[in-house]
Amino acid sequence: MEKGTLIEFRVNNQRRLAVIDRPEGKKHWIAIDQHLQAHTIHPRQLTFTVPEERFRPQEIPAFWQQVQPLLDTDSLEVAWEILREENRTITPADLAELLFAERSPVACYAAHYLLSEDRFYFKLKGETYEPRPAAQVAELKYQSEREAQRLAEEVSSVNI
């Protein structure tokens, strides 16, 4: 990895963006986040490497602002319908091309974010995402609705 590479990693199960600064020992990297805090990152903590461009830590907030308008989960359902019919797997870069007609760093990260947050349409299979069968999507949505309903009932019974 090169200095200036924008990465996503997890700390306490929360995603963070940072820029690679330098290697640390044999396997670890020092990455600097938008608050200029240094983090020692093991390769297992990396969840995404933003392709191509080099960044400075101060550019992370502007990058995130460009990503946010692209995070429309409804578009993921449309992509799932197309890919399910074609029965093919997809990478975040492929999804960026399909959804946004470009493979820019912003589009690729937005596609990664959508895929990694998705609980219904796609499942991670190695380095790619595979569309789930329609029956499985329906079951997952049903379970999610039931859970939301159960939680709403618990809240209303506590408020009585």
Residue frames as a rotation matrix with the C-alpha (Angstrom) as fourth column:
MET 1
0.579 0.815 0.000 0.00
0.815 -0.579 0.000 0.00
0.000 0.000 -1.000 0.00
GLU 2
-0.331 -0.718 0.613 1.19
0.719 -0.612 -0.329 3.49
0.611 0.332 0.719 -0.74
LYS 3
-0.707 0.041 -0.706 1.21
0.501 -0.676 -0.540 6.65
-0.499 -0.736 0.457 1.31
GLY 4
-0.779 0.465 -0.420 -2.01
-0.561 -0.817 0.135 8.57
-0.281 0.341 0.897 0.64
THR 5
-0.723 0.558 -0.408 -4.20
0.104 0.672 0.734 5.52
0.683 0.488 -0.543 0.05
LEU 6
-0.361 0.708 0.606 -7.67
-0.915 -0.396 -0.082 6.06
0.182 -0.584 0.791 1.52
ILE 7
-0.786 0.069 -0.614 -8.88
0.093 0.996 -0.007 3.04
0.611 -0.062 -0.789 3.48
GLU 8
0.292 0.820 0.492 -11.88
-0.750 -0.123 0.650 1.99
0.593 -0.559 0.579 5.48
PHE 9
-0.673 -0.453 -0.585 -11.26
0.037 0.769 -0.638 0.01
0.738 -0.451 -0.501 8.64
ARG 10
0.475 0.876 -0.083 -13.23
0.059 0.062 0.996 -1.01
0.878 -0.478 -0.022 11.70
VAL 11
-0.824 -0.548 0.144 -12.66
-0.101 -0.108 -0.989 0.00
0.557 -0.830 0.034 15.31
ASN 12
-0.820 0.547 0.167 -15.09
-0.084 0.174 -0.981 -1.41
-0.566 -0.819 -0.097 17.86
ASN 13
-0.383 0.640 0.666 -17.28
0.825 0.562 -0.066 -2.49
-0.416 0.524 -0.743 14.94
GLN 14
0.629 0.512 -0.585 -17.56
0.170 -0.825 -0.539 1.10
-0.759 0.239 -0.606 13.67
ARG 15
0.417 -0.474 0.775 -16.31
0.906 0.145 -0.398 2.00
0.076 0.868 0.490 10.21
ARG 16
0.509 -0.359 -0.782 -13.69
0.076 -0.887 0.456 4.72
-0.857 -0.292 -0.424 9.89
LEU 17
0.857 -0.323 0.401 -11.89
0.403 -0.065 -0.913 6.33
0.321 0.944 0.074 7.00
ALA 18
0.590 -0.749 -0.302 -8.18
-0.073 -0.422 0.904 7.10
-0.804 -0.512 -0.303 7.20
VAL 19
0.837 -0.423 -0.348 -5.21
-0.446 -0.158 -0.881 7.71
0.317 0.892 -0.321 4.93
ILE 20
0.754 -0.634 -0.174 -2.19
0.657 0.736 0.165 5.40
0.024 -0.239 0.971 4.95
ASP 21
0.857 -0.513 -0.042 0.89
-0.493 -0.842 0.220 7.22
-0.148 -0.168 -0.975 6.22
ARG 22
-0.113 -0.956 -0.272 3.59
-0.925 0.201 -0.322 4.57
0.363 0.215 -0.907 6.58
PRO 23
0.293 0.139 -0.946 4.30
0.025 0.988 0.153 0.91
0.956 -0.069 0.286 7.35
GLU 24
0.222 -0.198 0.955 4.66
-0.963 -0.196 0.183 -0.14
0.151 -0.960 -0.234 10.99
GLY 25
-0.150 -0.351 0.924 6.70
-0.510 0.828 0.231 -3.31
-0.847 -0.437 -0.303 11.42
LYS 26
-0.907 -0.309 0.288 6.17
0.019 0.651 0.758 -6.28
-0.422 0.693 -0.585 9.12
LYS 27
-0.574 0.754 0.319 2.38
0.808 0.460 0.368 -6.30
0.131 0.469 -0.873 8.72
HIS 28
0.189 0.736 -0.650 0.87
0.825 -0.478 -0.302 -3.18
-0.532 -0.479 -0.698 10.27
TRP 29
-0.274 -0.169 0.947 0.27
0.710 -0.699 0.081 0.27
0.648 0.694 0.312 8.82
ILE 30
-0.589 0.156 -0.793 -0.03
0.507 -0.692 -0.513 3.70
-0.629 -0.704 0.329 10.39
ALA 31
-0.308 0.587 0.748 -3.11
0.782 -0.292 0.551 5.49
0.542 0.755 -0.369 9.08
ILE 32
-0.947 -0.023 -0.320 -4.21
0.195 -0.833 -0.518 9.04
-0.255 -0.553 0.793 9.90
ASP 33
-0.130 0.974 0.185 -7.92
0.985 0.149 -0.089 9.87
-0.114 0.171 -0.979 10.22
GLN 34
0.204 0.311 0.928 -9.68
0.605 -0.786 0.130 13.20
0.770 0.535 -0.349 9.57
HIS 35
0.984 0.147 0.100 -8.95
0.005 -0.585 0.811 14.35
0.178 -0.797 -0.577 13.14
LEU 36
0.317 -0.948 -0.031 -5.24
-0.609 -0.179 -0.773 13.75
0.727 0.264 -0.634 12.48
GLN 37
0.402 -0.152 0.903 -5.21
-0.765 0.486 0.422 10.84
-0.503 -0.861 0.079 14.94
ALA 38
-0.403 -0.623 -0.671 -2.84
-0.846 0.533 0.013 8.00
0.349 0.573 -0.741 14.09
HIS 39
0.628 0.576 0.523 -4.14
-0.687 0.726 0.025 4.41
-0.365 -0.375 0.852 14.08
THR 40
-0.649 -0.759 0.038 -2.09
-0.683 0.604 0.411 1.24
-0.335 0.241 -0.911 13.85
ILE 41
0.423 0.868 -0.261 -3.95
-0.866 0.303 -0.397 -0.97
-0.265 0.394 0.880 11.39
HIS 42
-0.517 -0.441 0.733 -3.54
-0.174 0.893 0.414 -4.70
-0.838 0.087 -0.539 10.87
PRO 43
-0.908 0.139 -0.395 -4.50
-0.397 0.016 0.918 -5.93
0.133 0.990 0.041 7.38
ARG 44
-0.684 0.694 -0.222 -7.44
0.696 0.713 0.083 -7.89
0.217 -0.098 -0.971 8.90
GLN 45
-0.322 0.560 -0.764 -8.99
0.492 -0.590 -0.640 -4.59
-0.809 -0.581 -0.085 10.03
LEU 46
-0.838 -0.030 -0.544 -9.13
-0.394 -0.657 0.643 -3.24
-0.377 0.754 0.539 6.46
THR 47
-0.087 0.873 0.479 -12.59
0.334 0.479 -0.812 -3.45
-0.939 0.089 -0.333 4.98
PHE 48
0.780 0.309 0.545 -12.01
0.604 -0.141 -0.785 -1.41
-0.166 0.941 -0.296 1.82
THR 49
-0.375 -0.863 -0.338 -9.25
0.513 -0.496 0.701 0.34
-0.773 0.089 0.629 -0.09
VAL 50
0.658 0.603 -0.451 -10.44
0.010 -0.606 -0.795 3.28
-0.753 0.518 -0.405 -2.19
PRO 51
0.351 -0.543 0.763 -8.96
0.867 0.496 -0.046 2.81
-0.354 0.678 0.645 -5.67
GLU 52
0.352 -0.302 0.886 -6.61
0.820 -0.357 -0.447 5.04
0.451 0.884 0.122 -7.63
GLU 53
0.537 -0.096 0.838 -6.48
-0.045 -0.995 -0.086 8.49
0.842 0.008 -0.539 -6.02
ARG 54
-0.444 -0.657 -0.609 -4.16
0.749 0.101 -0.655 9.64
0.492 -0.747 0.447 -3.26
PHE 55
0.577 0.758 0.304 -5.63
0.343 -0.563 0.752 11.60
0.741 -0.330 -0.585 -0.36
ARG 56
-0.727 -0.602 0.331 -4.64
-0.094 -0.391 -0.916 13.75
0.680 -0.697 0.227 2.59
PRO 57
-0.674 0.472 -0.567 -6.43
0.738 0.452 -0.501 13.23
0.020 -0.757 -0.654 5.93
GLN 58
-0.701 0.392 -0.595 -7.97
-0.059 -0.864 -0.499 16.72
-0.710 -0.315 0.630 5.69
GLU 59
-0.725 0.402 -0.559 -9.79
-0.661 -0.181 0.728 15.65
0.192 0.898 0.397 2.49
ILE 60
-0.922 0.350 -0.167 -11.76
0.373 0.918 -0.136 12.86
0.105 -0.188 -0.976 4.19
PRO 61
-0.412 0.839 -0.356 -14.78
0.245 -0.274 -0.930 15.03
-0.878 -0.470 -0.093 5.23
ALA 62
-0.211 0.311 -0.927 -15.19
-0.820 -0.573 -0.006 16.41
-0.533 0.758 0.376 1.67
PHE 63
-0.857 -0.119 -0.502 -14.91
-0.394 0.778 0.489 12.86
0.332 0.617 -0.714 0.27
TRP 64
-0.814 0.572 -0.102 -17.60
0.506 0.613 -0.606 11.64
-0.284 -0.545 -0.789 2.70
GLN 65
-0.260 0.730 -0.632 -19.88
-0.227 -0.683 -0.694 14.55
-0.938 -0.037 0.343 1.72
GLN 66
-0.418 0.056 -0.907 -19.61
-0.908 -0.068 0.414 13.49
-0.039 0.996 0.079 -1.94
VAL 67
-0.959 0.018 -0.283 -20.45
-0.008 0.996 0.090 9.87
0.284 0.089 -0.955 -1.02
GLN 68
-0.773 0.634 0.010 -23.58
0.042 0.068 -0.997 10.58
-0.633 -0.770 -0.079 1.03
PRO 69
-0.118 0.812 -0.572 -25.95
-0.843 -0.386 -0.375 11.56
-0.525 0.438 0.729 -1.83
LEU 70
-0.336 -0.090 -0.938 -25.16
-0.783 0.581 0.224 8.23
0.524 0.809 -0.266 -3.53
LEU 71
-0.988 -0.129 0.085 -26.22
-0.153 0.767 -0.623 6.08
0.015 -0.629 -0.777 -0.57
ASP 72
-0.141 0.985 -0.097 -29.70
-0.990 -0.143 -0.017 5.23
-0.030 0.094 0.995 -1.83
THR 73
-0.654 -0.139 0.743 -30.67
-0.340 0.932 -0.124 1.71
-0.675 -0.334 -0.657 -0.74
ASP 74
0.478 0.875 0.081 -33.51
-0.257 0.228 -0.939 1.59
-0.840 0.428 0.333 -3.28
SER 75
0.413 -0.393 -0.822 -30.95
-0.908 -0.103 -0.407 1.55
0.075 0.914 -0.399 -6.08
LEU 76
-0.654 -0.669 0.353 -29.47
-0.715 0.699 0.002 -1.59
-0.248 -0.251 -0.936 -4.53
GLU 77
-0.053 0.729 0.682 -32.78
-0.090 0.677 -0.731 -3.42
-0.995 -0.100 0.030 -5.01
VAL 78
0.785 0.304 -0.540 -32.79
-0.515 -0.164 -0.841 -2.47
-0.344 0.939 0.028 -8.70
ALA 79
-0.101 -0.914 -0.393 -29.20
-0.978 0.164 -0.130 -3.73
0.183 0.372 -0.910 -9.09
TRP 80
-0.583 -0.059 0.810 -30.16
-0.446 0.857 -0.258 -6.97
-0.680 -0.511 -0.526 -7.31
GLU 81
0.477 0.844 0.243 -33.03
-0.176 0.363 -0.915 -7.56
-0.861 0.394 0.322 -9.74
ILE 82
0.657 -0.300 -0.692 -30.72
-0.749 -0.155 -0.644 -7.08
0.086 0.941 -0.327 -12.73
LEU 83
-0.357 -0.934 -0.021 -27.89
-0.915 0.355 -0.194 -9.20
0.189 -0.050 -0.981 -11.34
ARG 84
-0.267 0.352 0.897 -30.19
-0.440 0.784 -0.438 -11.96
-0.858 -0.511 -0.055 -10.09
GLU 85
0.796 0.597 -0.101 -31.55
-0.323 0.277 -0.905 -12.41
-0.513 0.752 0.414 -13.61
GLU 86
0.507 -0.699 -0.504 -28.00
-0.697 0.012 -0.717 -12.57
0.507 0.715 -0.481 -14.98
ASN 87
0.992 -0.081 -0.097 -26.96
0.124 0.774 0.621 -14.85
0.025 -0.628 0.778 -12.07
ARG 88
0.238 -0.962 0.138 -23.57
0.497 -0.001 -0.868 -13.16
0.835 0.275 0.477 -11.65
THR 89
0.310 -0.261 -0.914 -21.46
0.908 -0.206 0.366 -11.85
-0.284 -0.943 0.173 -8.80
ILE 90
0.658 -0.035 0.753 -20.36
0.328 -0.886 -0.328 -8.24
0.678 0.463 -0.571 -8.52
THR 91
-0.361 -0.775 -0.519 -17.56
0.920 -0.203 -0.336 -6.17
0.155 -0.599 0.786 -7.01
PRO 92
0.165 0.394 -0.904 -18.05
0.566 -0.789 -0.240 -2.67
-0.808 -0.472 -0.353 -5.58
ALA 93
-0.667 -0.459 -0.587 -16.40
-0.198 -0.650 0.734 -1.23
-0.718 0.606 0.342 -8.71
ASP 94
-0.882 0.408 0.235 -18.82
0.410 0.421 0.809 -3.18
0.231 0.810 -0.539 -10.95
LEU 95
0.010 0.928 -0.373 -21.77
0.989 -0.063 -0.131 -1.98
-0.145 -0.368 -0.919 -8.87
ALA 96
-0.179 -0.151 -0.972 -20.49
0.196 -0.974 0.115 1.62
-0.964 -0.170 0.204 -9.10
GLU 97
-0.969 -0.198 -0.145 -20.46
-0.114 -0.159 0.981 1.24
-0.217 0.967 0.132 -12.89
LEU 98
-0.599 0.798 0.066 -23.98
0.722 0.502 0.476 -0.22
0.347 0.333 -0.877 -12.87
LEU 99
0.187 0.741 -0.645 -25.53
0.945 -0.314 -0.087 2.32
-0.267 -0.593 -0.760 -10.47
PHE 100
0.440 -0.090 -0.893 -23.58
0.190 -0.963 0.191 5.50
-0.877 -0.254 -0.407 -11.17
ALA 101
0.929 -0.085 0.361 -22.10
0.367 0.068 -0.928 4.86
0.054 0.994 0.094 -14.66
GLU 102
0.445 -0.854 0.270 -18.60
-0.560 -0.500 -0.660 5.53
0.699 0.142 -0.701 -13.34
ARG 103
0.602 -0.355 -0.715 -15.80
0.616 0.776 0.132 3.91
0.508 -0.520 0.686 -11.35
SER 104
0.122 -0.535 0.836 -14.57
-0.321 -0.818 -0.477 7.00
0.939 -0.210 -0.272 -9.54
PRO 105
-0.832 -0.466 -0.301 -13.24
0.139 0.350 -0.926 6.65
0.537 -0.813 -0.226 -5.98
VAL 106
-0.694 0.640 0.328 -16.45
-0.689 -0.461 -0.559 8.25
-0.207 -0.615 0.761 -4.65
ALA 107
0.232 0.828 -0.511 -18.72
-0.913 0.366 0.178 5.91
0.334 0.425 0.841 -6.65
CYS 108
-0.134 -0.356 -0.925 -16.68
-0.085 0.934 -0.347 2.81
0.987 0.032 -0.156 -5.72
TYR 109
-0.974 -0.225 0.007 -16.75
-0.018 0.047 -0.999 3.66
0.224 -0.973 -0.050 -2.03
ALA 110
-0.369 0.915 0.161 -20.50
-0.912 -0.323 -0.254 4.40
-0.180 -0.241 0.954 -2.14
ALA 111
0.287 0.447 -0.847 -21.09
-0.646 0.743 0.174 1.02
0.707 0.497 0.502 -3.82
HIS 112
-0.559 -0.552 -0.619 -18.94
0.134 0.677 -0.724 -0.71
0.818 -0.487 -0.304 -1.20
TYR 113
-0.914 0.232 0.332 -20.83
-0.400 -0.382 -0.833 1.05
-0.066 -0.894 0.442 1.59
LEU 114
0.018 0.983 -0.182 -24.21
-0.995 0.035 0.091 0.03
0.095 0.179 0.979 0.16
LEU 115
0.204 0.016 -0.979 -23.12
-0.322 0.945 -0.051 -3.59
0.925 0.326 0.198 -0.27
SER 116
-0.706 -0.584 -0.400 -21.53
0.165 0.413 -0.896 -3.86
0.689 -0.698 -0.195 3.17
GLU 117
-0.820 0.472 0.325 -24.59
-0.531 -0.411 -0.741 -2.38
-0.216 -0.780 0.588 4.92
ASP 118
-0.149 0.807 -0.572 -27.06
-0.832 0.210 0.513 -4.48
0.534 0.553 0.640 2.93
ARG 119
-0.603 0.023 0.797 -28.89
-0.598 0.649 -0.471 -7.16
-0.528 -0.761 -0.377 4.91
PHE 120
0.305 0.904 0.299 -31.26
-0.368 0.401 -0.839 -8.40
-0.878 0.146 0.455 2.21
TYR 121
0.833 0.304 -0.462 -30.09
-0.489 0.015 -0.872 -8.49
-0.258 0.952 0.161 -1.40
PHE 122
0.463 -0.755 -0.464 -26.43
-0.411 0.280 -0.867 -9.55
0.785 0.592 -0.181 -1.53
LYS 123
0.941 -0.300 0.155 -24.07
-0.024 0.398 0.917 -11.76
-0.337 -0.867 0.367 0.42
LEU 124
0.303 -0.925 -0.230 -20.29
-0.939 -0.331 0.093 -11.54
-0.162 0.188 -0.969 0.49
LYS 125
0.943 -0.089 0.319 -18.65
0.137 0.982 -0.132 -14.49
-0.302 0.168 0.938 -1.23
GLY 126
0.145 -0.968 0.203 -14.86
0.983 0.164 0.080 -14.16
-0.110 0.188 0.976 -1.06
GLU 127
-0.766 -0.510 -0.392 -13.98
0.437 -0.860 0.265 -10.87
-0.472 0.032 0.881 -2.73
THR 128
-0.852 0.507 0.132 -17.30
-0.115 -0.427 0.897 -10.45
0.511 0.749 0.422 -4.55
TYR 129
-0.586 0.763 0.273 -20.97
-0.510 -0.086 -0.856 -10.13
-0.629 -0.641 0.440 -3.69
GLU 130
-0.950 0.311 0.011 -23.55
0.238 0.703 0.670 -12.64
0.200 0.639 -0.742 -4.85
PRO 131
-0.446 0.858 0.256 -27.26
-0.775 -0.513 0.369 -11.83
0.448 -0.034 0.894 -5.30
ARG 132
-0.787 0.254 0.563 -29.45
-0.274 0.673 -0.687 -13.80
-0.553 -0.694 -0.460 -2.90
PRO 133
-0.783 0.599 0.165 -32.35
0.530 0.505 0.682 -15.87
0.325 0.621 -0.713 -4.26
ALA 134
-0.452 0.689 0.567 -35.73
-0.334 -0.720 0.608 -14.10
0.827 0.085 0.556 -4.29
ALA 135
0.491 0.669 -0.559 -37.19
0.251 0.506 0.825 -16.49
0.834 -0.545 0.080 -1.68
GLN 136
-0.106 -0.627 -0.772 -34.32
0.971 0.101 -0.216 -15.74
0.214 -0.773 0.598 0.71
VAL 137
-0.887 -0.169 0.429 -34.73
0.153 -0.986 -0.071 -11.97
0.435 0.002 0.901 0.23
ALA 138
-0.004 0.975 0.224 -38.45
-0.290 -0.216 0.932 -12.27
0.957 -0.062 0.283 0.97
GLU 139
0.497 0.153 -0.854 -37.74
0.634 0.608 0.477 -14.30
0.592 -0.779 0.205 4.12
LEU 140
-0.521 -0.771 -0.366 -35.09
0.835 -0.371 -0.406 -11.86
0.177 -0.517 0.837 5.36
LYS 141
-0.738 0.325 0.591 -37.42
-0.182 -0.940 0.289 -8.91
0.649 0.106 0.753 4.82
TYR 142
0.341 0.909 -0.240 -40.24
-0.035 0.268 0.963 -10.75
0.939 -0.320 0.123 6.61
GLN 143
0.208 -0.353 -0.912 -37.97
0.911 0.410 0.049 -11.51
0.357 -0.841 0.407 9.59
SER 144
-0.822 -0.557 0.116 -36.83
0.499 -0.804 -0.322 -7.89
0.273 -0.206 0.940 9.70
GLU 145
-0.367 0.783 0.503 -40.41
-0.347 -0.616 0.707 -6.63
0.863 0.085 0.497 9.69
ARG 146
0.519 0.547 -0.657 -41.37
0.341 0.572 0.746 -9.08
0.784 -0.611 0.110 12.45
GLU 147
-0.220 -0.707 -0.672 -38.41
0.953 -0.009 -0.302 -7.94
0.208 -0.707 0.676 14.56
ALA 148
-0.888 -0.064 0.456 -39.32
0.065 -0.998 -0.012 -4.27
0.456 0.019 0.890 14.05
GLN 149
0.063 0.993 0.101 -42.92
-0.262 -0.081 0.962 -5.05
0.963 -0.087 0.255 14.98
ARG 150
0.393 0.012 -0.919 -41.81
0.726 0.610 0.318 -6.93
0.564 -0.792 0.231 18.11
LEU 151
-0.647 -0.711 -0.276 -39.60
0.744 -0.511 -0.430 -4.02
0.165 -0.483 0.860 19.18
ALA 152
-0.661 0.486 0.571 -42.42
-0.254 -0.861 0.440 -1.53
0.706 0.146 0.693 18.59
GLU 153
0.406 0.839 -0.361 -44.74
0.056 0.371 0.927 -3.65
0.912 -0.397 0.104 20.74
GLU 154
0.022 -0.500 -0.866 -42.12
0.950 0.280 -0.137 -3.79
0.311 -0.820 0.481 23.53
VAL 155
-0.900 -0.382 0.209 -41.71
0.329 -0.911 -0.249 -0.01
0.285 -0.155 0.946 23.45
SER 156
-0.312 0.858 0.408 -45.46
-0.396 -0.508 0.765 0.59
0.864 0.077 0.498 23.53
SER 157
0.496 0.490 -0.717 -45.94
0.410 0.595 0.691 -1.84
0.766 -0.636 0.094 26.43
VAL 158
-0.381 -0.695 -0.609 -43.20
0.907 -0.156 -0.390 -0.07
0.177 -0.702 0.690 28.42
ASN 159
-0.915 -0.011 0.404 -44.82
0.038 -0.998 0.058 3.32
0.402 0.068 0.913 27.81
ILE 160
-0.005 0.999 -0.050 -48.21
0.140 0.050 0.989 2.24
0.990 -0.002 -0.140 29.16
